[in-house]
Amino acid sequence: MIVVALALLGAEVYDNVVDDIGLASLDKPTLAFAEQLRSPALDSAVTAFTNIGGGIGMPILAAILTAWLTFITRTWRPLMLVGGAAAVSVTATAVGKHLVGRTRPDHADAVPPYENSQSFPSGHTLNSTVVIGVVVYLACLQVKRAIVRVGLITAGVIFVVAMGLSRVYLGHHWMTDVIAAWLLGLAWLGIVILAHRLFHVLRHREHAGPAPTFDHPLRSSPGAADE
């Protein structure tokens, strides 16, 4: 239900952007407000941060986090989940930009270096939401203390929200580009988590014992062995 609701909200934002109504009316006032907050020092700091979510920074960050999760879990599952989820989000970003073809804010209203690709949805925001979301989800599965899980989720939310707002601050995206990316990213994240949970349910029905790892490969159930 949550995934469907997020997808419907994302579709509603898309309709607003296409018809230039509703939330789209907030784009220019939001950009104007962001321009009032700018300063040379803050511009440099935000630019450095937003580069983490770019075409070079995010793959590097994802690779580091995935390698860490693969090491501590001793399974290939983080690599498959993060890699697969990221591949779909990157594809969705490219398709969305091509279909909508929305123009970014004028260079006069943006902080260099400028970007000239289509604006909707924000790739930085969408990909960060998916990658960081999957990493946080997998990390939470490895810890039992609630306070640690809350800390991980909080850090992930702050990172994703800050990444989206940085795009608006720099004038590289409209606010609705970012909102749609958040919604679509969360919807896809929900599907990935749901698929992972269903996989575990099916695995526990077919096999006994803990999940397979590098050190302990998957073993057949006693009944299967007898056959």
Backbone as a chain_set.jsonl record, in Angstrom:
{"seq": "MIVVALALLGAEVYDNVVDDIGLASLDKPTLAFAEQLRSPALDSAVTAFTNIGGGIGMPILAAILTAWLTFITRTWRPLMLVGGAAAVSVTATAVGKHLVGRTRPDHADAVPPYENSQSFPSGHTLNSTVVIGVVVYLACLQVKRAIVRVGLITAGVIFVVAMGLSRVYLGHHWMTDVIAAWLLGLAWLGIVILAHRLFHVLRHREHAGPAPTFDHPLRSSPGAADE", "coords": {"N": [[0.821, -1.204, 0.0], [1.947, 1.21, 0.77], [3.944, 1.511, -1.156], [2.386, 1.722, -3.482], [0.988, 4.069, -2.882], [3.097, 5.937, -2.819], [3.961, 5.772, -5.466], [1.697, 6.731, -6.792], [1.607, 9.338, -5.807], [3.983, 10.279, -6.888], [3.274, 10.159, -9.595], [1.303, 12.105, -9.589], [2.778, 14.423, -9.055], [4.244, 14.445, -11.4], [2.179, 14.956, -13.259], [1.525, 17.538, -12.426], [3.845, 18.896, -13.141], [3.924, 18.558, -15.919], [1.552, 19.861, -16.697], [1.975, 22.274, -15.569], [0.856, 23.131, -13.094], [-0.508, 23.209, -9.702], [1.834, 21.841, -7.516], [3.931, 22.65, -9.129], [3.777, 25.371, -9.259], [5.197, 26.252, -7.137], [7.838, 26.132, -7.738], [9.397, 28.329, -8.835], [9.235, 30.345, -6.73], [10.536, 28.876, -4.7], [13.099, 28.518, -5.764], [13.872, 31.2, -5.899], [13.98, 31.817, -3.187], [16.083, 30.136, -2.423], [18.196, 31.359, -3.745], [18.552, 33.644, -2.238], [19.828, 32.689, -0.036], [22.404, 32.103, -0.709], [25.991, 32.159, -0.654], [29.492, 32.733, -1.26], [31.135, 30.902, 0.222], [29.265, 29.018, 1.195], [28.205, 28.142, -1.196], [30.374, 26.759, -2.314], [30.686, 24.691, -0.433], [28.222, 23.329, -0.607], [28.297, 22.56, -3.276], [30.459, 20.779, -3.244], [29.34, 18.811, -1.627], [27.082, 17.982, -3.131], [28.312, 16.819, -5.28], [28.919, 14.311, -4.408], [26.677, 12.834, -4.9], [26.684, 12.552, -7.616], [27.465, 11.434, -11.017], [29.973, 10.34, -10.745], [30.712, 10.44, -8.023], [28.601, 9.072, -6.584], [28.639, 6.317, -7.588], [31.183, 5.582, -6.58], [30.834, 5.933, -3.789], [28.732, 4.111, -3.408], [30.015, 1.73, -4.1], [31.953, 1.512, -2.085], [30.364, 1.329, 0.258], [28.871, -0.941, -0.354], [30.853, -2.878, -0.572], [31.702, -2.917, 2.069], [29.366, -3.868, 3.376], [29.148, -6.349, 2.137], [31.411, -7.58, 3.128], [30.941, -7.683, 5.955], [28.606, -9.17, 6.095], [29.219, -11.433, 4.784], [28.119, -12.448, 2.443], [26.917, -12.404, -0.982], [24.719, -10.934, -1.285], [24.313, -8.102, -0.631], [25.709, -6.904, -2.771], [24.193, -7.72, -4.969], [21.658, -6.647, -4.381], [22.08, -3.829, -3.968], [23.425, -3.186, -6.362], [21.542, -4.035, -8.325], [19.263, -2.499, -7.628], [20.271, 0.093, -7.959], [20.883, 0.077, -10.69], [18.339, 0.001, -11.87], [17.281, 2.433, -10.93], [18.973, 4.315, -12.137], [18.384, 3.827, -14.802], [15.653, 4.503, -14.806], [15.86, 7.219, -14.259], [17.127, 8.183, -16.608], [15.209, 7.499, -18.551], [12.995, 8.947, -17.622], [13.9, 11.608, -17.858], [14.162, 11.767, -20.605], [11.529, 11.36, -21.509], [10.02, 13.437, -20.324], [11.498, 15.792, -20.768], [12.108, 18.267, -19.576], [13.198, 21.613, -19.027], [16.062, 22.818, -17.313], [16.506, 25.194, -14.552], [17.392, 28.589, -15.502], [20.777, 29.404, -16.401], [21.564, 31.795, -15.317], [20.388, 31.799, -12.866], [21.631, 29.842, -11.497], [24.3, 28.049, -9.807], [27.596, 27.745, -10.898], [29.563, 24.728, -11.536], [27.622, 24.512, -14.547], [24.769, 22.536, -15.578], [23.423, 20.78, -18.326], [21.662, 18.813, -19.106], [18.362, 17.256, -19.271], [15.818, 18.148, -16.857], [13.899, 16.805, -15.224], [13.379, 13.642, -13.738], [15.254, 14.57, -10.719], [18.344, 13.215, -10.945], [20.486, 12.923, -9.132], [19.098, 12.994, -6.69], [17.195, 10.882, -6.891], [18.816, 8.572, -7.325], [20.445, 8.656, -5.049], [18.541, 8.336, -3.043], [17.671, 5.714, -3.498], [20.073, 4.11, -3.42], [21.297, 4.779, -0.901], [19.122, 4.191, 0.694], [18.798, 1.369, 0.37], [21.265, 0.514, 1.375], [21.116, 1.413, 4.057], [18.925, -0.103, 4.911], [19.949, -2.768, 4.679], [22.087, -2.546, 6.448], [20.74, -2.126, 8.846], [19.673, -4.621, 9.251], [21.781, -5.971, 10.272], [22.268, -5.184, 12.83], [21.137, -5.217, 16.239], [20.384, -3.468, 18.231], [18.016, -1.026, 18.942], [18.518, 1.709, 19.063], [20.767, 2.048, 17.509], [19.829, 1.356, 15.01], [17.941, 3.383, 14.654], [19.692, 5.532, 14.555], [21.112, 4.951, 12.181], [19.037, 5.081, 10.273], [18.238, 7.737, 10.608], [20.574, 9.119, 9.842], [20.685, 8.322, 7.164], [18.293, 9.448, 6.15], [18.778, 12.191, 6.545], [20.953, 12.559, 4.814], [19.814, 11.965, 2.278], [17.71, 13.845, 2.109], [19.177, 16.218, 2.299], [20.708, 15.987, -0.02], [18.796, 16.245, -2.049], [17.793, 18.861, -1.526], [20.096, 20.292, -1.945], [20.316, 20.348, -4.682], [18.313, 22.058, -5.464], [19.104, 24.363, -4.138], [21.465, 25.025, -5.503], [20.412, 25.698, -7.911], [20.193, 23.857, -9.938], [18.111, 22.194, -10.296], [14.508, 22.134, -10.34], [12.175, 22.402, -7.606], [10.087, 20.536, -7.765], [11.245, 18.582, -9.359], [12.912, 17.366, -7.568], [11.141, 16.537, -5.526], [9.567, 14.65, -6.895], [11.585, 12.801, -7.486], [12.303, 11.926, -4.911], [9.895, 10.625, -4.153], [9.547, 8.638, -6.176], [11.956, 7.277, -5.841], [11.665, 6.284, -3.208], [9.452, 4.65, -3.606], [10.477, 2.677, -5.357], [12.48, 1.709, -3.683], [10.887, 0.589, -1.688], [9.781, -1.543, -3.133], [12.067, -3.074, -3.63], [12.824, -3.801, -1.008], [10.532, -5.213, -0.244], [10.638, -7.348, -2.075], [12.995, -8.551, -1.193], [12.263, -9.365, 1.397], [10.231, -11.195, 0.795], [11.719, -13.077, -0.565], [13.233, -14.141, 1.559], [11.193, -15.294, 3.074], [10.286, -17.337, 1.345], [12.661, -18.779, 1.127], [13.041, -19.726, 3.745], [10.954, -21.473, 3.887], [11.717, -23.502, 2.224], [14.249, -24.309, 3.003], [16.207, -25.305, 5.802], [17.736, -23.799, 8.698], [20.25, -21.13, 9.078], [20.737, -18.181, 6.962], [22.602, -18.554, 3.909], [26.184, -18.12, 3.732], [29.52, -16.923, 2.817], [31.219, -18.603, 4.243], [29.537, -20.612, 5.081], [27.896, -22.306, 2.959], [24.732, -22.696, 1.183], [22.743, -25.304, 2.387], [21.024, -28.322, 1.728], [17.751, -29.249, 2.898], [17.029, -31.777, 5.454], [15.099, -33.579, 4.469], [15.299, -33.242, 1.709], [17.847, -34.147, 1.319], [17.571, -36.861, 1.855], [16.096, -37.658, -0.311]], "CA": [[0.0, 0.0, 0.0], [2.842, 2.364, 0.824], [4.586, 1.623, -2.467], [1.383, 2.225, -4.427], [0.726, 5.471, -2.546], [4.248, 6.73, -3.257], [3.943, 5.814, -6.921], [0.61, 7.621, -7.198], [2.03, 10.71, -5.512], [4.965, 10.625, -7.908], [2.541, 10.417, -10.833], [0.615, 13.388, -9.429], [3.793, 15.466, -9.25], [4.524, 14.45, -12.841], [1.075, 15.672, -13.913], [1.662, 18.956, -12.098], [4.96, 19.435, -13.918], [3.533, 18.594, -17.333], [0.496, 20.86, -16.886], [2.406, 23.515, -14.919], [-0.147, 23.494, -12.093], [-0.28, 22.615, -8.386], [3.162, 21.989, -6.92], [4.838, 23.333, -10.053], [3.723, 26.811, -9.001], [6.128, 26.554, -6.047], [9.214, 25.997, -8.21], [10.101, 29.607, -8.947], [9.439, 30.943, -5.401], [11.541, 28.102, -3.961], [14.408, 28.862, -6.327], [14.174, 32.573, -5.491], [14.367, 31.754, -1.776], [17.41, 29.529, -2.364], [19.176, 32.349, -4.195], [18.782, 34.587, -1.137], [20.666, 32.039, 0.979], [23.724, 31.79, -1.244], [27.211, 32.908, -0.357], [30.597, 31.995, -1.884], [31.58, 29.765, 1.038], [28.215, 28.005, 1.221], [28.119, 27.585, -2.55], [31.461, 25.781, -2.468], [30.406, 23.544, 0.432], [27.088, 22.587, -1.158], [28.762, 21.954, -4.525], [31.27, 19.618, -2.871], [28.439, 17.769, -1.13], [26.22, 17.463, -4.202], [29.141, 15.989, -6.162], [28.888, 12.945, -3.888], [25.551, 12.144, -5.509], [26.789, 12.639, -9.068], [27.799, 10.262, -11.812], [31.25, 9.773, -10.288], [30.705, 10.298, -6.571], [27.687, 8.053, -6.076], [29.162, 4.959, -7.801], [32.288, 5.327, -5.654], [30.254, 5.755, -2.455], [27.976, 2.86, -3.411], [30.97, 0.623, -4.127], [32.564, 1.41, -0.756], [29.361, 0.845, 1.215], [28.509, -2.308, -0.719], [31.984, -3.733, -0.194], [31.655, -3.047, 3.532], [28.253, -4.749, 3.721], [29.487, -7.691, 1.666], [32.408, -8.113, 4.054], [30.394, -7.995, 7.288], [27.55, -10.176, 5.984], [29.819, -12.622, 4.179], [27.278, -12.92, 1.35], [26.903, -11.549, -2.163], [23.406, -10.305, -1.384], [24.388, -6.639, -0.754], [26.139, -6.541, -4.122], [23.073, -7.929, -5.886], [20.572, -5.725, -4.068], [22.48, -2.446, -4.247], [23.699, -3.064, -7.792], [20.301, -4.136, -9.082], [18.411, -1.338, -7.335], [20.889, 1.277, -8.565], [20.756, -0.023, -12.147], [16.975, 0.384, -12.232], [17.084, 3.865, -10.663], [19.687, 5.057, -13.173], [17.589, 3.677, -16.022], [14.431, 5.29, -14.631], [16.242, 8.625, -14.393], [17.373, 8.477, -18.023], [13.934, 7.42, -19.264], [12.168, 10.074, -17.196], [14.413, 12.846, -18.458], [13.874, 11.742, -22.038], [10.091, 11.462, -21.735], [9.486, 14.738, -19.897], [12.244, 16.818, -21.496], [11.953, 19.553, -18.885], [14.392, 22.457, -19.015], [16.541, 23.214, -15.993], [16.508, 26.652, -14.329], [18.372, 29.334, -16.294], [22.129, 29.49, -15.845], [21.67, 33.027, -14.543], [19.871, 31.522, -11.533], [22.311, 28.654, -10.988], [25.696, 28.148, -9.375], [28.444, 26.894, -11.746], [29.459, 24.397, -12.962], [26.255, 24.342, -14.996], [24.381, 21.255, -16.157], [22.571, 21.055, -19.477], [20.739, 17.718, -19.409], [16.994, 17.528, -18.86], [15.721, 18.425, -15.429], [12.969, 15.958, -14.458], [13.531, 13.955, -12.311], [16.627, 14.8, -10.28], [19.08, 11.961, -10.864], [21.215, 12.89, -7.861], [18.167, 12.692, -5.603], [16.618, 9.551, -7.081], [19.826, 7.531, -7.114], [20.861, 8.69, -3.644], [17.451, 7.766, -2.248], [17.658, 4.265, -3.669], [21.315, 3.482, -2.954], [21.434, 4.949, 0.548], [18.018, 3.461, 1.315], [19.109, -0.061, 0.405], [22.4, 0.33, 2.288], [20.617, 1.566, 5.421], [18.085, -1.278, 5.183], [20.808, -3.927, 4.9], [22.863, -2.314, 7.669], [19.843, -2.31, 9.994], [19.488, -6.06, 9.454], [22.975, -6.51, 10.927], [22.353, -4.694, 14.208], [19.963, -5.56, 17.027], [20.005, -2.37, 19.116], [17.092, -0.103, 18.288], [19.099, 3.053, 18.978], [21.695, 2.039, 16.377], [18.994, 1.376, 13.815], [17.391, 4.742, 14.536], [20.801, 6.383, 14.117], [21.376, 4.674, 10.77], [17.927, 5.61, 9.476], [18.299, 9.196, 10.683], [21.688, 9.566, 9.001], [20.293, 8.125, 5.778], [17.271, 10.437, 5.795], [19.435, 13.498, 6.456], [21.764, 12.576, 3.598], [18.941, 12.002, 1.101], [17.016, 15.139, 2.087], [20.173, 17.248, 1.997], [21.097, 15.853, -1.42], [17.742, 16.837, -2.861], [17.745, 20.307, -1.323], [21.299, 20.895, -2.53], [20.077, 20.542, -6.107], [17.499, 23.269, -5.582], [19.944, 25.477, -3.684], [22.419, 25.368, -6.564], [19.698, 26.094, -9.114], [20.368, 22.839, -10.956], [16.828, 21.515, -10.45], [13.325, 22.701, -9.719], [11.781, 21.667, -6.409], [9.27, 19.385, -8.141], [12.155, 17.535, -9.834], [13.427, 16.703, -6.37], [10.037, 15.859, -4.845], [9.243, 13.459, -7.686], [12.684, 11.845, -7.318], [12.139, 11.322, -3.579], [8.746, 9.721, -4.153], [9.84, 7.494, -7.032], [13.036, 6.528, -5.208], [11.111, 5.549, -2.075], [8.584, 3.597, -4.136], [11.343, 1.602, -5.833], [13.113, 1.147, -2.491], [9.892, -0.28, -1.07], [9.672, -2.766, -3.925], [13.287, -3.857, -3.392], [12.734, -4.366, 0.345], [9.472, -6.217, -0.27], [11.155, -8.522, -2.781], [13.978, -9.193, -0.328], [11.567, -10.041, 2.486], [9.55, -12.349, 0.227], [12.763, -14.069, -0.835], [13.561, -14.799, 2.826], [10.064, -16.144, 3.454], [10.322, -18.526, 0.505], [13.855, -19.565, 1.45], [12.832, -20.429, 5.007], [10.012, -22.565, 3.663], [12.365, -24.559, 1.468], [15.51, -24.73, 3.595], [16.341, -25.124, 7.241], [18.978, -23.195, 9.131], [20.492, -19.719, 8.789], [20.991, -17.795, 5.581], [23.934, -18.969, 3.455], [27.256, -17.139, 3.702], [30.723, -17.429, 2.166], [31.78, -19.678, 5.053], [28.538, -21.669, 5.231], [27.029, -22.297, 1.774], [23.387, -23.219, 1.346], [22.667, -26.759, 2.495], [19.672, -28.833, 1.52], [17.058, -29.708, 4.105], [17.21, -33.199, 5.637], [14.201, -34.321, 3.581], [15.839, -33.185, 0.35], [19.047, -34.968, 1.291], [17.164, -38.246, 1.795], [15.653, -37.955, -1.664]], "C": [[0.861, 1.263, 0.0], [3.501, 2.596, -0.527], [3.623, 2.209, -3.493], [1.109, 3.701, -4.171], [1.859, 6.374, -3.013], [4.276, 6.865, -4.778], [2.852, 6.764, -7.435], [0.956, 9.083, -6.94], [3.062, 11.181, -6.53], [4.31, 10.944, -9.236], [1.813, 11.757, -10.768], [1.58, 14.548, -9.608], [4.141, 15.584, -10.731], [3.438, 15.213, -13.602], [1.157, 17.171, -13.655], [2.743, 19.613, -12.944], [4.567, 19.589, -15.379], [2.518, 19.703, -17.598], [0.823, 22.212, -16.261], [1.338, 24.034, -13.946], [0.273, 22.931, -10.743], [1.102, 22.91, -7.843], [4.128, 22.741, -7.819], [4.852, 24.836, -9.834], [4.674, 27.23, -7.888], [7.585, 26.577, -6.518], [9.973, 27.318, -8.218], [10.267, 30.306, -7.6], [10.498, 30.212, -4.578], [12.939, 28.418, -4.449], [14.816, 30.269, -5.901], [14.618, 32.617, -4.027], [15.778, 31.174, -1.631], [18.486, 30.524, -2.76], [19.508, 33.345, -3.081], [19.722, 34.009, -0.084], [22.113, 31.862, 0.545], [24.807, 32.741, -0.754], [28.355, 32.118, -0.959], [31.021, 30.76, -1.098], [30.542, 28.648, 1.036], [28.042, 27.353, -0.147], [29.169, 26.502, -2.756], [31.18, 24.519, -1.654], [29.283, 22.685, -0.146], [27.481, 21.903, -2.46], [29.589, 20.706, -4.244], [30.378, 18.472, -2.397], [27.629, 17.145, -2.261], [27.002, 16.596, -5.18], [29.176, 14.531, -5.702], [27.769, 12.153, -4.549], [25.587, 12.124, -7.021], [27.193, 11.342, -9.736], [29.113, 9.612, -11.446], [31.199, 9.48, -8.793], [29.825, 9.181, -6.061], [28.147, 6.632, -6.37], [30.307, 4.606, -6.859], [31.761, 5.067, -4.248], [29.506, 4.434, -2.365], [28.912, 1.656, -3.368], [31.598, 0.415, -2.756], [31.585, 0.817, 0.247], [28.965, -0.6, 0.922], [29.612, -3.282, -0.348], [32.002, -3.964, 1.31], [30.548, -4.004, 3.954], [28.534, -6.19, 3.29], [30.476, -8.36, 2.602], [31.79, -8.53, 5.381], [29.3, -9.051, 7.227], [28.062, -11.489, 5.428], [28.907, -13.255, 3.144], [27.388, -11.943, 0.185], [25.612, -10.743, -2.248], [23.463, -8.774, -1.437], [24.779, -6.181, -2.147], [24.98, -6.655, -5.107], [21.97, -6.906, -5.646], [20.924, -4.283, -4.422], [22.712, -2.25, -5.736], [22.44, -3.101, -8.634], [19.398, -2.939, -8.883], [18.954, -0.087, -8.005], [20.739, 1.259, -10.081], [19.37, 0.412, -12.609], [16.755, 1.878, -12.03], [17.786, 4.731, -11.703], [18.909, 5.004, -14.489], [16.322, 4.523, -15.957], [14.718, 6.784, -14.771], [16.408, 9.014, -15.854], [16.077, 8.479, -18.814], [13.046, 8.607, -18.918], [12.611, 11.386, -17.817], [14.064, 12.91, -19.943], [12.384, 11.972, -22.304], [9.552, 12.858, -21.432], [10.175, 15.879, -20.634], [12.138, 18.203, -20.871], [13.278, 20.315, -18.85], [14.775, 22.818, -17.588], [16.372, 24.723, -15.804], [17.597, 27.336, -15.155], [19.724, 29.366, -15.604], [22.3, 30.74, -14.995], [21.212, 32.827, -13.102], [20.579, 30.353, -10.864], [23.747, 28.966, -10.595], [26.531, 27.245, -10.276], [29.159, 25.84, -10.902], [28.03, 24.039, -13.361], [26.03, 22.943, -15.589], [23.333, 21.501, -17.237], [21.63, 19.916, -19.845], [19.333, 18.084, -18.944], [16.871, 17.508, -17.339], [14.93, 17.399, -14.623], [13.174, 14.486, -14.779], [14.994, 14.212, -11.97], [17.341, 13.466, -10.105], [19.86, 11.825, -9.57], [20.296, 12.424, -6.736], [17.626, 11.275, -5.708], [17.624, 8.456, -6.769], [20.314, 7.492, -5.677], [19.803, 8.055, -2.752], [17.478, 6.245, -2.308], [18.894, 3.617, -3.058], [21.453, 3.584, -1.436], [20.331, 4.204, 1.281], [18.303, 1.979, 1.431], [20.251, -0.345, 1.386], [21.938, 0.424, 3.743], [19.772, 0.354, 5.815], [18.947, -2.496, 5.5], [21.634, -3.773, 6.171], [22.007, -2.539, 8.912], [19.597, -3.785, 10.281], [20.647, -6.677, 10.233], [23.103, -6.086, 12.386], [21.041, -4.995, 14.926], [19.474, -4.399, 17.897], [19.166, -1.35, 18.358], [17.716, 1.27, 18.093], [20.078, 3.146, 17.813], [20.912, 2.092, 15.074], [18.405, 2.767, 13.582], [18.469, 5.702, 14.04], [21.11, 6.202, 12.645], [20.294, 5.271, 9.871], [17.954, 7.128, 9.45], [19.398, 9.75, 9.788], [21.338, 9.429, 7.522], [19.287, 9.157, 5.31], [17.892, 11.818, 5.62], [20.229, 13.609, 5.161], [20.884, 12.747, 2.366], [18.22, 13.333, 0.985], [17.985, 16.254, 1.703], [20.601, 17.191, 0.538], [20.057, 16.5, -2.324], [17.706, 18.348, -2.748], [18.969, 21.0, -1.916], [21.111, 21.176, -4.014], [19.25, 21.801, -6.369], [18.322, 24.49, -5.189], [20.871, 25.955, -4.797], [21.736, 25.824, -7.844], [19.855, 25.11, -10.253], [19.073, 22.068, -11.223], [15.717, 22.362, -9.85], [12.937, 21.831, -8.525], [10.948, 20.439, -6.754], [10.104, 18.257, -8.747], [12.625, 16.686, -8.657], [12.327, 15.924, -5.655], [9.669, 14.572, -5.577], [10.321, 12.395, -7.513], [12.616, 11.166, -5.956], [11.042, 10.273, -3.592], [9.015, 8.466, -4.979], [10.945, 6.626, -6.436], [12.535, 5.706, -4.037], [10.203, 4.422, -2.531], [9.417, 2.407, -4.604], [12.059, 0.931, -4.667], [12.154, 0.193, -1.786], [9.739, -1.596, -1.814], [10.876, -3.67, -3.689], [13.227, -4.538, -2.026], [11.676, -5.463, 0.387], [9.947, -7.494, -0.95], [12.154, -9.285, -1.918], [13.307, -9.956, 0.803], [10.844, -11.29, 1.975], [10.541, -13.46, -0.094], [13.102, -14.845, 0.432], [12.438, -15.726, 3.265], [10.085, -17.446, 2.656], [11.517, -19.412, 0.837], [13.661, -20.362, 2.723], [11.826, -21.565, 4.863], [10.682, -23.763, 3.016], [13.612, -25.117, 2.145], [15.488, -24.477, 5.089], [17.658, -24.438, 7.535], [19.114, -21.752, 8.716], [20.738, -19.459, 7.312], [22.401, -18.202, 5.17], [24.92, -17.817, 3.461], [28.429, -17.715, 2.933], [31.255, -18.664, 2.897], [30.84, -20.871, 5.178], [27.581, -21.63, 4.054], [25.673, -22.916, 2.081], [23.41, -24.742, 1.359], [21.224, -27.2, 2.344], [19.077, -29.255, 2.836], [17.233, -31.197, 4.231], [16.349, -34.029, 4.699], [14.739, -34.374, 2.17], [17.046, -34.09, 0.231], [18.68, -36.445, 1.156], [16.715, -38.639, 0.401], [16.855, -38.142, -2.582]], "O": [[0.552, 2.246, -0.673], [3.606, 3.732, -0.99], [3.994, 3.083, -4.277], [1.009, 4.493, -5.108], [1.612, 7.457, -3.545], [4.576, 7.933, -5.311], [3.065, 7.505, -8.395], [0.641, 9.957, -7.747], [3.03, 12.326, -6.981], [4.719, 11.873, -9.932], [1.716, 12.463, -11.772], [1.241, 15.547, -10.241], [4.312, 16.687, -11.251], [3.74, 16.018, -14.484], [0.894, 17.978, -14.547], [2.583, 20.742, -13.407], [4.838, 20.615, -16.002], [2.61, 20.404, -18.605], [0.064, 23.172, -16.394], [0.97, 25.208, -13.971], [1.295, 22.251, -10.644], [1.503, 24.067, -7.719], [5.046, 23.4, -7.33], [5.825, 25.506, -10.18], [4.935, 28.419, -7.708], [8.468, 26.998, -5.772], [11.07, 27.411, -7.667], [11.35, 30.826, -7.33], [11.266, 30.839, -3.848], [13.862, 28.569, -3.65], [15.98, 30.504, -5.577], [15.526, 33.368, -3.673], [16.573, 31.654, -0.822], [19.57, 30.535, -2.176], [20.636, 33.831, -3.003], [20.342, 34.755, 0.674], [22.961, 31.505, 1.362], [24.581, 33.92, -0.485], [28.206, 30.912, -1.158], [31.242, 29.697, -1.677], [30.885, 27.474, 0.893], [27.765, 26.157, -0.243], [28.875, 25.444, -3.313], [31.409, 23.407, -2.13], [29.383, 21.459, -0.17], [27.045, 20.783, -2.723], [29.439, 19.691, -4.925], [30.623, 17.31, -2.72], [27.504, 15.923, -2.34], [26.424, 15.732, -5.839], [29.429, 13.627, -6.498], [27.89, 10.942, -4.739], [24.612, 11.716, -7.653], [27.254, 10.289, -9.102], [29.351, 8.456, -11.794], [31.595, 8.401, -8.351], [30.244, 8.412, -5.195], [28.06, 5.786, -5.479], [30.401, 3.471, -6.39], [32.173, 4.114, -3.588], [29.623, 3.715, -1.372], [28.634, 0.675, -2.679], [31.759, -0.721, -2.31], [31.935, -0.092, 1.0], [28.751, -1.389, 1.842], [29.342, -4.382, 0.135], [32.282, -5.07, 1.773], [30.771, -4.865, 4.805], [28.194, -7.134, 4.003], [30.393, -9.564, 2.845], [32.082, -9.615, 5.884], [29.082, -9.762, 8.208], [27.424, -12.531, 5.578], [28.916, -14.474, 2.98], [27.878, -10.823, 0.33], [25.429, -9.957, -3.178], [22.724, -8.18, -2.223], [24.25, -5.191, -2.653], [24.804, -5.797, -5.973], [21.41, -6.358, -6.596], [20.155, -3.598, -5.096], [22.253, -1.265, -6.313], [22.279, -2.297, -9.551], [18.829, -2.417, -9.842], [18.191, 0.707, -8.556], [20.496, 2.298, -10.694], [19.236, 1.106, -13.616], [16.116, 2.527, -12.858], [17.257, 5.766, -12.108], [18.792, 6.005, -15.196], [15.958, 5.181, -16.932], [13.912, 7.525, -15.335], [15.895, 10.044, -16.293], [15.859, 9.354, -19.652], [12.422, 9.204, -19.796], [11.781, 12.184, -18.253], [13.715, 13.967, -20.467], [12.026, 12.702, -23.228], [8.735, 13.396, -22.179], [9.519, 16.823, -21.074], [12.085, 19.203, -21.586], [14.343, 19.725, -18.665], [13.911, 23.092, -16.756], [16.124, 25.449, -16.767], [18.613, 26.718, -15.471], [19.808, 29.356, -14.375], [23.093, 30.746, -14.053], [21.596, 33.59, -12.215], [20.177, 29.919, -9.784], [24.323, 29.982, -10.983], [26.202, 26.066, -10.41], [29.344, 26.026, -9.699], [27.318, 23.359, -12.623], [26.963, 22.273, -16.033], [22.453, 22.346, -17.07], [20.871, 20.039, -20.806], [19.141, 19.112, -18.295], [17.701, 16.933, -16.635], [15.253, 17.145, -13.462], [13.15, 14.1, -15.948], [15.869, 14.088, -12.828], [16.991, 12.679, -9.226], [19.899, 10.749, -8.974], [20.667, 11.57, -5.931], [17.602, 10.546, -4.717], [17.319, 7.518, -6.033], [20.571, 6.416, -5.138], [20.127, 7.324, -1.816], [17.327, 5.573, -1.288], [18.778, 2.68, -2.268], [21.698, 2.581, -0.765], [20.558, 3.65, 2.357], [18.073, 1.387, 2.486], [20.208, -1.322, 2.133], [22.329, -0.399, 4.57], [19.893, -0.153, 6.931], [18.698, -3.186, 6.489], [21.859, -4.746, 6.891], [22.483, -3.077, 9.911], [19.342, -4.161, 11.425], [20.519, -7.769, 10.788], [23.97, -6.591, 13.099], [19.974, -5.026, 14.312], [18.299, -4.342, 18.259], [19.546, -0.876, 17.287], [17.476, 1.925, 17.078], [20.209, 4.203, 17.195], [21.296, 2.798, 14.142], [18.377, 3.261, 12.454], [18.203, 6.574, 13.213], [21.345, 7.178, 11.932], [20.589, 5.884, 8.845], [17.724, 7.742, 8.409], [19.191, 10.725, 9.065], [21.652, 10.309, 6.721], [19.404, 9.687, 4.205], [17.577, 12.532, 4.668], [20.181, 14.638, 4.486], [21.174, 13.578, 1.505], [18.124, 13.896, -0.106], [17.663, 17.12, 0.889], [20.833, 18.23, -0.08], [20.404, 17.222, -3.259], [17.6, 19.045, -3.757], [18.893, 22.154, -2.337], [21.678, 22.131, -4.545], [19.457, 22.509, -7.355], [18.242, 25.532, -5.838], [21.036, 27.158, -5.001], [22.403, 26.289, -8.768], [19.672, 25.474, -11.415], [18.947, 21.38, -12.236], [15.95, 23.194, -8.974], [13.324, 20.665, -8.446], [11.085, 19.402, -6.104], [9.714, 17.092, -8.662], [12.72, 15.461, -8.743], [12.542, 14.79, -5.227], [9.482, 13.528, -4.951], [10.006, 11.21, -7.404], [12.845, 9.961, -5.853], [11.233, 9.16, -3.1], [8.74, 7.354, -4.527], [10.89, 5.398, -6.511], [12.932, 4.551, -3.879], [10.18, 3.354, -1.917], [9.101, 1.261, -4.284], [12.225, -0.289, -4.664], [12.556, -0.882, -1.34], [9.585, -2.648, -1.193], [10.73, -4.886, -3.562], [13.547, -5.721, -1.905], [11.894, -6.518, 0.982], [9.69, -8.594, -0.461], [12.162, -10.516, -1.909], [13.723, -11.065, 1.138], [10.843, -12.324, 2.643], [10.241, -14.641, 0.082], [13.244, -16.068, 0.392], [12.695, -16.819, 3.771], [9.922, -18.528, 3.22], [11.411, -20.638, 0.832], [14.055, -21.525, 2.8], [11.851, -22.517, 5.643], [10.271, -24.904, 3.228], [13.995, -26.261, 1.897], [14.834, -23.552, 5.571], [18.587, -24.484, 6.728], [18.22, -21.195, 8.079], [20.923, -20.384, 6.52], [23.307, -18.196, 6.003], [24.544, -16.669, 3.224], [28.367, -18.845, 2.449], [31.683, -19.636, 2.274], [31.286, -22.004, 5.359], [26.541, -20.977, 4.14], [25.491, -23.573, 3.107], [23.998, -25.385, 0.489], [20.308, -26.51, 2.792], [19.796, -29.58, 3.781], [17.554, -31.855, 3.242], [16.793, -35.056, 4.187], [14.656, -35.404, 1.502], [17.262, -34.724, -0.801], [19.355, -37.2, 0.455], [16.908, -39.774, -0.034], [16.687, -38.402, -3.773]]}, "num_chains": 1, "name": "protein.A"}
